[in-house]
Amino acid sequence: MSAEQFLALADTLRAYALHSGRDLNAANLFVHGMLMRAVKTEPVTPPERETVRKAA
């Protein structure tokens, strides 16, 4: 999932929790848990460094 999808999911769950009288903290905790799982499973590759050559 992309960051935008996680934010959309979090907003939807918060809105549902507020509308239905459910626990807002539980919705936030669920989204946080899903985000942490995604971060742990998707490797992050650092950007390649560009070598800067000085003009002689």
PEQUI-V289564 format. One record per residue. N is the residue number from 1. RES is the residue in one small letter. PHI is phi in whole degrees, 0 to 359 (999 if undefined). OMEGA is omega in radians with two decimals (999 if undefined). D_LAST is the distance of its C-alpha to the last C-alpha in whole Angstrom. Layout:
<<N RES PHI OMEGA D_LAST> <N RES PHI OMEGA D_LAST>>
This chain:
<<1 m 999 3.09 47> <2 s 272 -3.14 44> <3 a 299 3.14 44> <4 e 296 3.13 46> <5 q 292 3.09 49> <6 f 295 3.12 49> <7 l 295 3.11 49> <8 a 295 3.10 52> <9 l 297 3.14 54> <10 a 298 3.13 54> <11 d 296 3.14 55> <12 t 295 3.14 58> <13 l 294 3.09 59> <14 r 296 3.14 59> <15 a 297 3.12 61> <16 y 296 -3.13 63> <17 a 297 3.13 64> <18 l 293 -3.10 65> <19 h 290 -3.04 67> <20 s 265 3.14 69> <21 g 80 3.13 69> <22 r 280 -3.11 67> <23 d 284 -3.14 65> <24 l 294 3.12 62> <25 n 296 3.12 61> <26 a 295 3.10 62> <27 a 295 3.12 60> <28 n 295 3.13 57> <29 l 295 3.10 57> <30 f 298 -3.14 57> <31 v 297 3.11 54> <32 h 298 3.12 52> <33 g 298 3.11 53> <34 m 294 3.12 52> <35 l 295 3.13 49> <36 m 295 3.07 48> <37 r 296 -3.13 50> <38 a 294 -3.13 47> <39 v 294 -3.13 44> <40 k 289 -3.07 45> <41 t 271 -3.14 46> <42 e 264 3.14 43> <43 p 292 3.12 40> <44 v 256 3.12 37> <45 t 261 3.13 33> <46 p 291 3.11 30> <47 p 294 3.12 27> <48 e 287 3.12 25> <49 r 278 3.09 21> <50 e 266 3.11 18> <51 t 278 3.14 15> <52 v 263 3.14 12> <53 r 260 3.10 9> <54 k 277 3.11 6> <55 a 285 -3.12 4> <56 a 272 999 0>>
